[in-house]
Amino acid sequence: MPIYEYVCDNCETRFEKIVINKQQEISCPKCESKKATIQLSVFSSVGANGSSSPSSFSGGGGGGCCGGSCGCH
């Protein structure tokens, strides 16, 4: 079961949700709005030596959260 990340279109709260099927209704935990935008996720992988490190499809440049321009690092 995948965990998806969302941003509420109403109050901009970020939240995660385990999605069992695509017809499942998503609502914001803060304002209960049913309008949310799914976000691209940064994922972690475990290397051969057991260490984990974040990885992304974009290679870490560009935009989006943790892509360098969001200011979280």
PQR file of N, CA, C, O and H, with PARSE charges and radii, in Angstrom:
ATOM      1  N   MET A   1       0.837  -1.177   0.000 -0.4000 1.5000
ATOM      2  CA  MET A   1       0.000   0.000   0.000 -0.0000 2.0000
ATOM      3  C   MET A   1       0.887   1.248   0.000  0.5500 1.7000
ATOM      4  O   MET A   1       1.683   1.439   0.920 -0.5500 1.4000
ATOM      5  N   PRO A   2       0.761   2.074  -0.995 -0.5600 1.5000
ATOM      6  CA  PRO A   2       1.607   3.273  -1.065  0.2800 2.0000
ATOM      7  C   PRO A   2       1.133   4.375  -0.118  0.5500 1.7000
ATOM      8  O   PRO A   2      -0.055   4.501   0.178 -0.5500 1.4000
ATOM      9  N   ILE A   3       2.092   5.159   0.340 -0.4000 1.5000
ATOM     10  CA  ILE A   3       1.799   6.352   1.126 -0.0000 2.0000
ATOM     11  C   ILE A   3       2.006   7.535   0.192  0.5500 1.7000
ATOM     12  O   ILE A   3       3.091   7.723  -0.358 -0.5500 1.4000
ATOM     13  H   ILE A   3       3.058   5.056   0.099  0.4000 1.0000
ATOM     14  N   TYR A   4       0.956   8.330   0.018 -0.4000 1.5000
ATOM     15  CA  TYR A   4       1.030   9.501  -0.841 -0.0000 2.0000
ATOM     16  C   TYR A   4       1.111  10.763   0.008  0.5500 1.7000
ATOM     17  O   TYR A   4       0.558  10.825   1.106 -0.5500 1.4000
ATOM     18  H   TYR A   4       0.074   8.178   0.465  0.4000 1.0000
ATOM     19  N   GLU A   5       1.809  11.772  -0.518 -0.4000 1.5000
ATOM     20  CA  GLU A   5       1.905  13.075   0.134 -0.0000 2.0000
ATOM     21  C   GLU A   5       1.001  14.045  -0.613  0.5500 1.7000
ATOM     22  O   GLU A   5       0.959  14.053  -1.843 -0.5500 1.4000
ATOM     23  H   GLU A   5       2.258  11.722  -1.410  0.4000 1.0000
ATOM     24  N   TYR A   6       0.276  14.863   0.149 -0.4000 1.5000
ATOM     25  CA  TYR A   6      -0.675  15.813  -0.418 -0.0000 2.0000
ATOM     26  C   TYR A   6      -0.464  17.203   0.174  0.5500 1.7000
ATOM     27  O   TYR A   6       0.114  17.351   1.250 -0.5500 1.4000
ATOM     28  H   TYR A   6       0.309  14.856   1.149  0.4000 1.0000
ATOM     29  N   VAL A   7      -0.939  18.214  -0.542 -0.4000 1.5000
ATOM     30  CA  VAL A   7      -1.043  19.581  -0.036 -0.0000 2.0000
ATOM     31  C   VAL A   7      -2.494  19.991  -0.226  0.5500 1.7000
ATOM     32  O   VAL A   7      -3.032  19.892  -1.329 -0.5500 1.4000
ATOM     33  H   VAL A   7      -1.408  18.094  -1.416  0.4000 1.0000
ATOM     34  N   CYS A   8      -3.128  20.452   0.849 -0.4000 1.5000
ATOM     35  CA  CYS A   8      -4.516  20.892   0.790 -0.0000 2.0000
ATOM     36  C   CYS A   8      -4.614  22.144  -0.077  0.5500 1.7000
ATOM     37  O   CYS A   8      -3.867  23.100   0.130 -0.5500 1.4000
ATOM     38  H   CYS A   8      -2.691  20.533   1.745  0.4000 1.0000
ATOM     39  N   ASP A   9      -5.525  22.144  -1.042 -0.4000 1.5000
ATOM     40  CA  ASP A   9      -5.728  23.301  -1.913 -0.0000 2.0000
ATOM     41  C   ASP A   9      -6.391  24.457  -1.169  0.5500 1.7000
ATOM     42  O   ASP A   9      -6.331  25.601  -1.619 -0.5500 1.4000
ATOM     43  H   ASP A   9      -6.132  21.367  -1.210  0.4000 1.0000
ATOM     44  N   ASN A  10      -7.022  24.163  -0.035 -0.4000 1.5000
ATOM     45  CA  ASN A  10      -7.742  25.177   0.719 -0.0000 2.0000
ATOM     46  C   ASN A  10      -6.840  25.885   1.740  0.5500 1.7000
ATOM     47  O   ASN A  10      -6.753  27.113   1.738 -0.5500 1.4000
ATOM     48  H   ASN A  10      -7.071  23.234   0.330  0.4000 1.0000
ATOM     49  N   CYS A  11      -6.169  25.117   2.614 -0.4000 1.5000
ATOM     50  CA  CYS A  11      -5.390  25.724   3.701 -0.0000 2.0000
ATOM     51  C   CYS A  11      -3.888  25.484   3.595  0.5500 1.7000
ATOM     52  O   CYS A  11      -3.134  25.922   4.464 -0.5500 1.4000
ATOM     53  H   CYS A  11      -6.240  24.120   2.616  0.4000 1.0000
ATOM     54  N   GLU A  12      -3.441  24.797   2.548 -0.4000 1.5000
ATOM     55  CA  GLU A  12      -2.036  24.517   2.258 -0.0000 2.0000
ATOM     56  C   GLU A  12      -1.345  23.630   3.295  0.5500 1.7000
ATOM     57  O   GLU A  12      -0.118  23.641   3.390 -0.5500 1.4000
ATOM     58  H   GLU A  12      -4.053  24.441   1.843  0.4000 1.0000
ATOM     59  N   THR A  13      -2.114  22.864   4.071 -0.4000 1.5000
ATOM     60  CA  THR A  13      -1.541  21.905   5.013 -0.0000 2.0000
ATOM     61  C   THR A  13      -0.962  20.736   4.241  0.5500 1.7000
ATOM     62  O   THR A  13      -1.588  20.241   3.304 -0.5500 1.4000
ATOM     63  H   THR A  13      -3.111  22.856   3.994  0.4000 1.0000
ATOM     64  N   ARG A  14       0.228  20.287   4.624 -0.4000 1.5000
ATOM     65  CA  ARG A  14       0.857  19.113   4.016 -0.0000 2.0000
ATOM     66  C   ARG A  14       0.530  17.904   4.876  0.5500 1.7000
ATOM     67  O   ARG A  14       0.630  17.965   6.102 -0.5500 1.4000
ATOM     68  H   ARG A  14       0.737  20.689   5.386  0.4000 1.0000
ATOM     69  N   PHE A  15       0.133  16.791   4.231 -0.4000 1.5000
ATOM     70  CA  PHE A  15      -0.188  15.581   4.970 -0.0000 2.0000
ATOM     71  C   PHE A  15       0.067  14.354   4.115  0.5500 1.7000
ATOM     72  O   PHE A  15       0.157  14.441   2.891 -0.5500 1.4000
ATOM     73  H   PHE A  15       0.051  16.742   3.235  0.4000 1.0000
ATOM     74  N   GLU A  16       0.181  13.203   4.780 -0.4000 1.5000
ATOM     75  CA  GLU A  16       0.392  11.925   4.110 -0.0000 2.0000
ATOM     76  C   GLU A  16      -0.827  11.047   4.319  0.5500 1.7000
ATOM     77  O   GLU A  16      -1.535  11.181   5.317 -0.5500 1.4000
ATOM     78  H   GLU A  16       0.108  13.133   5.774  0.4000 1.0000
ATOM     79  N   LYS A  17      -1.070  10.150   3.376 -0.4000 1.5000
ATOM     80  CA  LYS A  17      -2.221   9.259   3.468 -0.0000 2.0000
ATOM     81  C   LYS A  17      -1.869   7.921   2.836  0.5500 1.7000
ATOM     82  O   LYS A  17      -1.337   7.876   1.727 -0.5500 1.4000
ATOM     83  H   LYS A  17      -0.495  10.041   2.565  0.4000 1.0000
ATOM     84  N   ILE A  18      -2.164   6.828   3.539 -0.4000 1.5000
ATOM     85  CA  ILE A  18      -2.040   5.500   2.950 -0.0000 2.0000
ATOM     86  C   ILE A  18      -3.256   5.301   2.057  0.5500 1.7000
ATOM     87  O   ILE A  18      -4.391   5.439   2.513 -0.5500 1.4000
ATOM     88  H   ILE A  18      -2.596   6.865   4.440  0.4000 1.0000
ATOM     89  N   VAL A  19      -3.028   4.979   0.792 -0.4000 1.5000
ATOM     90  CA  VAL A  19      -4.117   4.841  -0.173 -0.0000 2.0000
ATOM     91  C   VAL A  19      -4.271   3.374  -0.546  0.5500 1.7000
ATOM     92  O   VAL A  19      -3.368   2.768  -1.122 -0.5500 1.4000
ATOM     93  H   VAL A  19      -2.106   4.867   0.422  0.4000 1.0000
ATOM     94  N   ILE A  20      -5.427   2.815  -0.212 -0.4000 1.5000
ATOM     95  CA  ILE A  20      -5.712   1.417  -0.495 -0.0000 2.0000
ATOM     96  C   ILE A  20      -6.201   1.253  -1.931  0.5500 1.7000
ATOM     97  O   ILE A  20      -5.806   0.311  -2.618 -0.5500 1.4000
ATOM     98  H   ILE A  20      -6.161   3.308   0.256  0.4000 1.0000
ATOM     99  N   ASN A  21      -7.061   2.170  -2.388 -0.4000 1.5000
ATOM    100  CA  ASN A  21      -7.497   2.152  -3.786 -0.0000 2.0000
ATOM    101  C   ASN A  21      -7.685   3.585  -4.263  0.5500 1.7000
ATOM    102  O   ASN A  21      -7.862   4.497  -3.456 -0.5500 1.4000
ATOM    103  H   ASN A  21      -7.382   2.936  -1.830  0.4000 1.0000
ATOM    104  N   LYS A  22      -7.647   3.777  -5.564 -0.4000 1.5000
ATOM    105  CA  LYS A  22      -7.685   5.124  -6.123 -0.0000 2.0000
ATOM    106  C   LYS A  22      -9.035   5.817  -5.974  0.5500 1.7000
ATOM    107  O   LYS A  22      -9.127   7.031  -6.159 -0.5500 1.4000
ATOM    108  H   LYS A  22      -7.503   3.036  -6.220  0.4000 1.0000
ATOM    109  N   GLN A  23     -10.085   5.063  -5.642 -0.4000 1.5000
ATOM    110  CA  GLN A  23     -11.401   5.669  -5.436 -0.0000 2.0000
ATOM    111  C   GLN A  23     -11.579   6.179  -4.002  0.5500 1.7000
ATOM    112  O   GLN A  23     -12.598   6.787  -3.674 -0.5500 1.4000
ATOM    113  H   GLN A  23     -10.011   4.077  -5.492  0.4000 1.0000
ATOM    114  N   GLN A  24     -10.575   5.925  -3.154 -0.4000 1.5000
ATOM    115  CA  GLN A  24     -10.636   6.367  -1.763 -0.0000 2.0000
ATOM    116  C   GLN A  24     -10.691   7.889  -1.697  0.5500 1.7000
ATOM    117  O   GLN A  24      -9.931   8.574  -2.382 -0.5500 1.4000
ATOM    118  H   GLN A  24      -9.748   5.431  -3.421  0.4000 1.0000
ATOM    119  N   GLU A  25     -11.580   8.408  -0.883 -0.4000 1.5000
ATOM    120  CA  GLU A  25     -11.732   9.847  -0.735 -0.0000 2.0000
ATOM    121  C   GLU A  25     -10.660  10.395   0.203  0.5500 1.7000
ATOM    122  O   GLU A  25     -10.439   9.850   1.285 -0.5500 1.4000
ATOM    123  H   GLU A  25     -12.197   7.852  -0.327  0.4000 1.0000
ATOM    124  N   ILE A  26     -10.000  11.463  -0.209 -0.4000 1.5000
ATOM    125  CA  ILE A  26      -8.946  12.097   0.571 -0.0000 2.0000
ATOM    126  C   ILE A  26      -9.492  13.389   1.151  0.5500 1.7000
ATOM    127  O   ILE A  26     -10.160  14.149   0.450 -0.5500 1.4000
ATOM    128  H   ILE A  26     -10.179  11.906  -1.088  0.4000 1.0000
ATOM    129  N   SER A  27      -9.215  13.650   2.435 -0.4000 1.5000
ATOM    130  CA  SER A  27      -9.622  14.921   3.029 -0.0000 2.0000
ATOM    131  C   SER A  27      -8.506  15.444   3.930  0.5500 1.7000
ATOM    132  O   SER A  27      -7.769  14.670   4.542 -0.5500 1.4000
ATOM    133  H   SER A  27      -8.672  13.032   3.005  0.4000 1.0000
ATOM    134  N   CYS A  28      -8.397  16.746   4.000 -0.4000 1.5000
ATOM    135  CA  CYS A  28      -7.382  17.417   4.805 -0.0000 2.0000
ATOM    136  C   CYS A  28      -7.658  17.174   6.289  0.5500 1.7000
ATOM    137  O   CYS A  28      -8.794  17.331   6.735 -0.5500 1.4000
ATOM    138  H   CYS A  28      -8.995  17.375   3.503  0.4000 1.0000
ATOM    139  N   PRO A  29      -6.639  16.794   7.059 -0.5600 1.5000
ATOM    140  CA  PRO A  29      -6.841  16.574   8.492  0.2800 2.0000
ATOM    141  C   PRO A  29      -7.095  17.856   9.274  0.5500 1.7000
ATOM    142  O   PRO A  29      -7.617  17.803  10.388 -0.5500 1.4000
ATOM    143  N   LYS A  30      -6.734  19.012   8.707 -0.4000 1.5000
ATOM    144  CA  LYS A  30      -6.917  20.288   9.407 -0.0000 2.0000
ATOM    145  C   LYS A  30      -8.276  20.927   9.117  0.5500 1.7000
ATOM    146  O   LYS A  30      -9.018  21.260  10.041 -0.5500 1.4000
ATOM    147  H   LYS A  30      -6.310  19.055   7.802  0.4000 1.0000
ATOM    148  N   CYS A  31      -8.602  21.097   7.826 -0.4000 1.5000
ATOM    149  CA  CYS A  31      -9.838  21.812   7.470 -0.0000 2.0000
ATOM    150  C   CYS A  31     -10.906  20.899   6.866  0.5500 1.7000
ATOM    151  O   CYS A  31     -12.024  21.347   6.608 -0.5500 1.4000
ATOM    152  H   CYS A  31      -7.999  20.827   7.075  0.4000 1.0000
ATOM    153  N   GLU A  32     -10.577  19.626   6.638 -0.4000 1.5000
ATOM    154  CA  GLU A  32     -11.479  18.613   6.092 -0.0000 2.0000
ATOM    155  C   GLU A  32     -11.896  18.855   4.642  0.5500 1.7000
ATOM    156  O   GLU A  32     -12.858  18.254   4.162 -0.5500 1.4000
ATOM    157  H   GLU A  32      -9.669  19.262   6.847  0.4000 1.0000
ATOM    158  N   SER A  33     -11.177  19.732   3.949 -0.4000 1.5000
ATOM    159  CA  SER A  33     -11.444  19.963   2.530 -0.0000 2.0000
ATOM    160  C   SER A  33     -11.127  18.696   1.745  0.5500 1.7000
ATOM    161  O   SER A  33     -10.193  17.969   2.083 -0.5500 1.4000
ATOM    162  H   SER A  33     -10.396  20.220   4.339  0.4000 1.0000
ATOM    163  N   LYS A  34     -11.890  18.437   0.716 -0.4000 1.5000
ATOM    164  CA  LYS A  34     -11.687  17.265  -0.133 -0.0000 2.0000
ATOM    165  C   LYS A  34     -10.815  17.603  -1.349  0.5500 1.7000
ATOM    166  O   LYS A  34     -10.591  16.748  -2.206 -0.5500 1.4000
ATOM    167  H   LYS A  34     -12.649  19.027   0.442  0.4000 1.0000
ATOM    168  N   LYS A  35     -10.324  18.843  -1.426 -0.4000 1.5000
ATOM    169  CA  LYS A  35      -9.492  19.269  -2.549 -0.0000 2.0000
ATOM    170  C   LYS A  35      -8.035  19.313  -2.108  0.5500 1.7000
ATOM    171  O   LYS A  35      -7.639  20.158  -1.305 -0.5500 1.4000
ATOM    172  H   LYS A  35     -10.505  19.538  -0.730  0.4000 1.0000
ATOM    173  N   ALA A  36      -7.237  18.375  -2.655 -0.4000 1.5000
ATOM    174  CA  ALA A  36      -5.815  18.306  -2.328 -0.0000 2.0000
ATOM    175  C   ALA A  36      -5.040  17.919  -3.575  0.5500 1.7000
ATOM    176  O   ALA A  36      -5.549  17.214  -4.446 -0.5500 1.4000
ATOM    177  H   ALA A  36      -7.560  17.689  -3.307  0.4000 1.0000
ATOM    178  N   THR A  37      -3.810  18.386  -3.648 -0.4000 1.5000
ATOM    179  CA  THR A  37      -2.936  18.093  -4.772 -0.0000 2.0000
ATOM    180  C   THR A  37      -1.870  17.104  -4.317  0.5500 1.7000
ATOM    181  O   THR A  37      -1.211  17.320  -3.300 -0.5500 1.4000
ATOM    182  H   THR A  37      -3.396  18.959  -2.941  0.4000 1.0000
ATOM    183  N   ILE A  38      -1.702  16.022  -5.069 -0.4000 1.5000
ATOM    184  CA  ILE A  38      -0.682  15.029  -4.744 -0.0000 2.0000
ATOM    185  C   ILE A  38       0.691  15.605  -5.073  0.5500 1.7000
ATOM    186  O   ILE A  38       0.853  16.315  -6.066 -0.5500 1.4000
ATOM    187  H   ILE A  38      -2.238  15.847  -5.895  0.4000 1.0000
ATOM    188  N   GLN A  39       1.674  15.297  -4.240 -0.4000 1.5000
ATOM    189  CA  GLN A  39       3.026  15.812  -4.402 -0.0000 2.0000
ATOM    190  C   GLN A  39       3.972  14.706  -4.847  0.5500 1.7000
ATOM    191  O   GLN A  39       3.735  13.533  -4.557 -0.5500 1.4000
ATOM    192  H   GLN A  39       1.543  14.720  -3.433  0.4000 1.0000
ATOM    193  N   LEU A  40       5.032  15.066  -5.543 -0.4000 1.5000
ATOM    194  CA  LEU A  40       6.082  14.112  -5.862 -0.0000 2.0000
ATOM    195  C   LEU A  40       6.913  13.919  -4.609  0.5500 1.7000
ATOM    196  O   LEU A  40       7.240  14.888  -3.925 -0.5500 1.4000
ATOM    197  H   LEU A  40       5.225  16.019  -5.779  0.4000 1.0000
ATOM    198  N   SER A  41       7.257  12.679  -4.301 -0.4000 1.5000
ATOM    199  CA  SER A  41       7.963  12.363  -3.070 -0.0000 2.0000
ATOM    200  C   SER A  41       9.438  12.103  -3.310  0.5500 1.7000
ATOM    201  O   SER A  41       9.837  11.605  -4.363 -0.5500 1.4000
ATOM    202  H   SER A  41       6.991  11.891  -4.857  0.4000 1.0000
ATOM    203  N   VAL A  42      10.241  12.451  -2.311 -0.4000 1.5000
ATOM    204  CA  VAL A  42      11.631  12.051  -2.268 -0.0000 2.0000
ATOM    205  C   VAL A  42      11.629  10.751  -1.480  0.5500 1.7000
ATOM    206  O   VAL A  42      10.988  10.664  -0.432 -0.5500 1.4000
ATOM    207  H   VAL A  42       9.917  12.855  -1.456  0.4000 1.0000
ATOM    208  N   PHE A  43      12.333   9.746  -1.967 -0.4000 1.5000
ATOM    209  CA  PHE A  43      12.319   8.473  -1.280 -0.0000 2.0000
ATOM    210  C   PHE A  43      13.719   8.115  -0.809  0.5500 1.7000
ATOM    211  O   PHE A  43      14.707   8.688  -1.267 -0.5500 1.4000
ATOM    212  H   PHE A  43      12.854   9.817  -2.818  0.4000 1.0000
ATOM    213  N   SER A  44      13.792   7.174   0.097 -0.4000 1.5000
ATOM    214  CA  SER A  44      15.060   6.720   0.643 -0.0000 2.0000
ATOM    215  C   SER A  44      15.320   5.299   0.176  0.5500 1.7000
ATOM    216  O   SER A  44      14.393   4.499   0.048 -0.5500 1.4000
ATOM    217  H   SER A  44      12.989   6.708   0.470  0.4000 1.0000
ATOM    218  N   SER A  45      16.579   4.988  -0.079 -0.4000 1.5000
ATOM    219  CA  SER A  45      16.942   3.626  -0.460 -0.0000 2.0000
ATOM    220  C   SER A  45      18.075   3.156   0.438  0.5500 1.7000
ATOM    221  O   SER A  45      18.862   3.967   0.925 -0.5500 1.4000
ATOM    222  H   SER A  45      17.333   5.638   0.024  0.4000 1.0000
ATOM    223  N   VAL A  46      18.158   1.857   0.656 -0.4000 1.5000
ATOM    224  CA  VAL A  46      19.202   1.288   1.493 -0.0000 2.0000
ATOM    225  C   VAL A  46      20.291   0.755   0.579  0.5500 1.7000
ATOM    226  O   VAL A  46      20.025  -0.031  -0.330 -0.5500 1.4000
ATOM    227  H   VAL A  46      17.518   1.198   0.259  0.4000 1.0000
ATOM    228  N   GLY A  47      21.532   1.195   0.832 -0.4000 1.5000
ATOM    229  CA  GLY A  47      22.662   0.766   0.021 -0.0000 2.0000
ATOM    230  C   GLY A  47      23.186  -0.593   0.464  0.5500 1.7000
ATOM    231  O   GLY A  47      22.700  -1.178   1.432 -0.5500 1.4000
ATOM    232  H   GLY A  47      21.748   1.834   1.570  0.4000 1.0000
ATOM    233  N   ALA A  48      24.172  -1.076  -0.251 -0.4000 1.5000
ATOM    234  CA  ALA A  48      24.751  -2.391   0.022 -0.0000 2.0000
ATOM    235  C   ALA A  48      25.396  -2.456   1.406  0.5500 1.7000
ATOM    236  O   ALA A  48      25.432  -3.525   2.016 -0.5500 1.4000
ATOM    237  H   ALA A  48      24.567  -0.601  -1.037  0.4000 1.0000
ATOM    238  N   ASN A  49      25.904  -1.334   1.908 -0.4000 1.5000
ATOM    239  CA  ASN A  49      26.550  -1.332   3.219 -0.0000 2.0000
ATOM    240  C   ASN A  49      25.567  -1.059   4.353  0.5500 1.7000
ATOM    241  O   ASN A  49      25.985  -0.923   5.503 -0.5500 1.4000
ATOM    242  H   ASN A  49      25.876  -0.466   1.412  0.4000 1.0000
ATOM    243  N   GLY A  50      24.266  -0.976   4.054 -0.4000 1.5000
ATOM    244  CA  GLY A  50      23.240  -0.776   5.076 -0.0000 2.0000
ATOM    245  C   GLY A  50      22.913   0.662   5.372  0.5500 1.7000
ATOM    246  O   GLY A  50      21.999   0.933   6.151 -0.5500 1.4000
ATOM    247  H   GLY A  50      23.927  -1.086   3.120  0.4000 1.0000
ATOM    248  N   SER A  51      23.637   1.609   4.772 -0.4000 1.5000
ATOM    249  CA  SER A  51      23.324   3.015   5.023 -0.0000 2.0000
ATOM    250  C   SER A  51      22.171   3.443   4.121  0.5500 1.7000
ATOM    251  O   SER A  51      21.985   2.900   3.031 -0.5500 1.4000
ATOM    252  H   SER A  51      24.380   1.389   4.139  0.4000 1.0000
ATOM    253  N   SER A  52      21.412   4.411   4.583 -0.4000 1.5000
ATOM    254  CA  SER A  52      20.310   4.912   3.763 -0.0000 2.0000
ATOM    255  C   SER A  52      20.599   6.348   3.376  0.5500 1.7000
ATOM    256  O   SER A  52      21.232   7.097   4.121 -0.5500 1.4000
ATOM    257  H   SER A  52      21.563   4.852   5.467  0.4000 1.0000
ATOM    258  N   SER A  53      20.127   6.715   2.210 -0.4000 1.5000
ATOM    259  CA  SER A  53      20.302   8.084   1.753 -0.0000 2.0000
ATOM    260  C   SER A  53      19.117   8.468   0.896  0.5500 1.7000
ATOM    261  O   SER A  53      18.558   7.628   0.191 -0.5500 1.4000
ATOM    262  H   SER A  53      19.612   6.107   1.605  0.4000 1.0000
ATOM    263  N   PRO A  54      18.723   9.755   0.952 -0.5600 1.5000
ATOM    264  CA  PRO A  54      17.597  10.189   0.120  0.2800 2.0000
ATOM    265  C   PRO A  54      17.982  10.164  -1.351  0.5500 1.7000
ATOM    266  O   PRO A  54      19.140  10.358  -1.721 -0.5500 1.4000
ATOM    267  N   SER A  55      16.979   9.920  -2.168 -0.4000 1.5000
ATOM    268  CA  SER A  55      17.182   9.891  -3.605 -0.0000 2.0000
ATOM    269  C   SER A  55      15.992  10.557  -4.260  0.5500 1.7000
ATOM    270  O   SER A  55      14.915  10.622  -3.667 -0.5500 1.4000
ATOM    271  H   SER A  55      16.038   9.762  -1.867  0.4000 1.0000
ATOM    272  N   SER A  56      16.166  11.047  -5.458 -0.4000 1.5000
ATOM    273  CA  SER A  56      15.043  11.626  -6.184 -0.0000 2.0000
ATOM    274  C   SER A  56      15.247  11.417  -7.671  0.5500 1.7000
ATOM    275  O   SER A  56      16.365  11.177  -8.127 -0.5500 1.4000
ATOM    276  H   SER A  56      17.041  10.994  -5.939  0.4000 1.0000
ATOM    277  N   PHE A  57      14.172  11.508  -8.418 -0.4000 1.5000
ATOM    278  CA  PHE A  57      14.234  11.335  -9.854 -0.0000 2.0000
ATOM    279  C   PHE A  57      14.960  12.490 -10.521  0.5500 1.7000
ATOM    280  O   PHE A  57      15.569  12.305 -11.574 -0.5500 1.4000
ATOM    281  H   PHE A  57      13.264  11.702  -8.048  0.4000 1.0000
ATOM    282  N   SER A  58      14.909  13.681  -9.930 -0.4000 1.5000
ATOM    283  CA  SER A  58      15.477  14.856 -10.570 -0.0000 2.0000
ATOM    284  C   SER A  58      16.955  15.029 -10.282  0.5500 1.7000
ATOM    285  O   SER A  58      17.589  15.923 -10.842 -0.5500 1.4000
ATOM    286  H   SER A  58      14.414  13.832  -9.075  0.4000 1.0000
ATOM    287  N   GLY A  59      17.521  14.188  -9.416 -0.4000 1.5000
ATOM    288  CA  GLY A  59      18.927  14.319  -9.102 -0.0000 2.0000
ATOM    289  C   GLY A  59      19.215  15.412  -8.099  0.5500 1.7000
ATOM    290  O   GLY A  59      20.382  15.739  -7.885 -0.5500 1.4000
ATOM    291  H   GLY A  59      17.006  13.462  -8.961  0.4000 1.0000
ATOM    292  N   GLY A  60      18.208  15.991  -7.478 -0.4000 1.5000
ATOM    293  CA  GLY A  60      18.417  16.974  -6.431 -0.0000 2.0000
ATOM    294  C   GLY A  60      18.452  18.414  -6.904  0.5500 1.7000
ATOM    295  O   GLY A  60      18.550  19.310  -6.066 -0.5500 1.4000
ATOM    296  H   GLY A  60      17.260  15.725  -7.652  0.4000 1.0000
ATOM    297  N   GLY A  61      18.377  18.686  -8.189 -0.4000 1.5000
ATOM    298  CA  GLY A  61      18.369  20.051  -8.665 -0.0000 2.0000
ATOM    299  C   GLY A  61      16.958  20.498  -8.968  0.5500 1.7000
ATOM    300  O   GLY A  61      16.009  19.758  -8.706 -0.5500 1.4000
ATOM    301  H   GLY A  61      18.298  17.958  -8.870  0.4000 1.0000
ATOM    302  N   GLY A  62      16.799  21.659  -9.499 -0.4000 1.5000
ATOM    303  CA  GLY A  62      15.481  22.104  -9.930 -0.0000 2.0000
ATOM    304  C   GLY A  62      14.620  22.598  -8.796  0.5500 1.7000
ATOM    305  O   GLY A  62      15.110  23.279  -7.895 -0.5500 1.4000
ATOM    306  H   GLY A  62      17.570  22.260  -9.712  0.4000 1.0000
ATOM    307  N   GLY A  63      13.332  22.263  -8.825 -0.4000 1.5000
ATOM    308  CA  GLY A  63      12.406  22.792  -7.832 -0.0000 2.0000
ATOM    309  C   GLY A  63      11.713  21.719  -7.058  0.5500 1.7000
ATOM    310  O   GLY A  63      12.114  20.556  -7.097 -0.5500 1.4000
ATOM    311  H   GLY A  63      12.934  21.710  -9.557  0.4000 1.0000
ATOM    312  N   GLY A  64      10.684  22.090  -6.361 -0.4000 1.5000
ATOM    313  CA  GLY A  64       9.944  21.146  -5.542 -0.0000 2.0000
ATOM    314  C   GLY A  64      10.592  20.992  -4.183  0.5500 1.7000
ATOM    315  O   GLY A  64      11.740  21.390  -3.988 -0.5500 1.4000
ATOM    316  H   GLY A  64      10.358  23.035  -6.330  0.4000 1.0000
ATOM    317  N   CYS A  65       9.877  20.430  -3.267 -0.4000 1.5000
ATOM    318  CA  CYS A  65      10.396  20.256  -1.915 -0.0000 2.0000
ATOM    319  C   CYS A  65      11.626  19.366  -1.953  0.5500 1.7000
ATOM    320  O   CYS A  65      11.624  18.325  -2.610 -0.5500 1.4000
ATOM    321  H   CYS A  65       8.944  20.107  -3.426  0.4000 1.0000
ATOM    322  N   CYS A  66      12.646  19.761  -1.270 -0.4000 1.5000
ATOM    323  CA  CYS A  66      13.934  19.065  -1.176 -0.0000 2.0000
ATOM    324  C   CYS A  66      14.653  19.008  -2.515  0.5500 1.7000
ATOM    325  O   CYS A  66      15.627  18.269  -2.662 -0.5500 1.4000
ATOM    326  H   CYS A  66      12.648  20.607  -0.737  0.4000 1.0000
ATOM    327  N   GLY A  67      14.190  19.773  -3.484 -0.4000 1.5000
ATOM    328  CA  GLY A  67      14.884  19.869  -4.758 -0.0000 2.0000
ATOM    329  C   GLY A  67      15.823  21.058  -4.801  0.5500 1.7000
ATOM    330  O   GLY A  67      16.469  21.318  -5.816 -0.5500 1.4000
ATOM    331  H   GLY A  67      13.399  20.373  -3.365  0.4000 1.0000
ATOM    332  N   GLY A  68      15.893  21.778  -3.690 -0.4000 1.5000
ATOM    333  CA  GLY A  68      16.843  22.871  -3.617 -0.0000 2.0000
ATOM    334  C   GLY A  68      16.215  24.244  -3.509  0.5500 1.7000
ATOM    335  O   GLY A  68      16.872  25.169  -3.031 -0.5500 1.4000
ATOM    336  H   GLY A  68      15.368  21.568  -2.866  0.4000 1.0000
ATOM    337  N   SER A  69      14.976  24.418  -3.930 -0.4000 1.5000
ATOM    338  CA  SER A  69      14.412  25.766  -3.935 -0.0000 2.0000
ATOM    339  C   SER A  69      13.331  25.996  -2.888  0.5500 1.7000
ATOM    340  O   SER A  69      12.780  27.094  -2.808 -0.5500 1.4000
ATOM    341  H   SER A  69      14.443  23.666  -4.318  0.4000 1.0000
ATOM    342  N   CYS A  70      13.013  24.980  -2.078 -0.4000 1.5000
ATOM    343  CA  CYS A  70      11.907  25.151  -1.125 -0.0000 2.0000
ATOM    344  C   CYS A  70      12.360  25.784   0.182  0.5500 1.7000
ATOM    345  O   CYS A  70      11.522  26.257   0.950 -0.5500 1.4000
ATOM    346  H   CYS A  70      13.460  24.087  -2.143  0.4000 1.0000
ATOM    347  N   GLY A  71      13.673  25.807   0.460 -0.4000 1.5000
ATOM    348  CA  GLY A  71      14.171  26.439   1.663 -0.0000 2.0000
ATOM    349  C   GLY A  71      14.134  25.554   2.890  0.5500 1.7000
ATOM    350  O   GLY A  71      14.362  26.045   3.995 -0.5500 1.4000
ATOM    351  H   GLY A  71      14.353  25.422  -0.164  0.4000 1.0000
ATOM    352  N   CYS A  72      13.854  24.261   2.740 -0.4000 1.5000
ATOM    353  CA  CYS A  72      13.766  23.397   3.915 -0.0000 2.0000
ATOM    354  C   CYS A  72      15.133  22.930   4.382  0.5500 1.7000
ATOM    355  O   CYS A  72      15.237  22.360   5.468 -0.5500 1.4000
ATOM    356  H   CYS A  72      13.668  23.862   1.842  0.4000 1.0000
ATOM    357  N   HIS A  73      16.183  23.148   3.608 -0.4000 1.5000
ATOM    358  CA  HIS A  73      17.535  22.722   4.010 -0.0000 2.0000
ATOM    359  C   HIS A  73      18.455  23.901   4.047  0.5500 1.7000
ATOM    360  O   HIS A  73      19.636  23.753   4.362 -0.5500 1.4000
ATOM    361  H   HIS A  73      16.099  23.611   2.726  0.4000 1.0000
TER
END
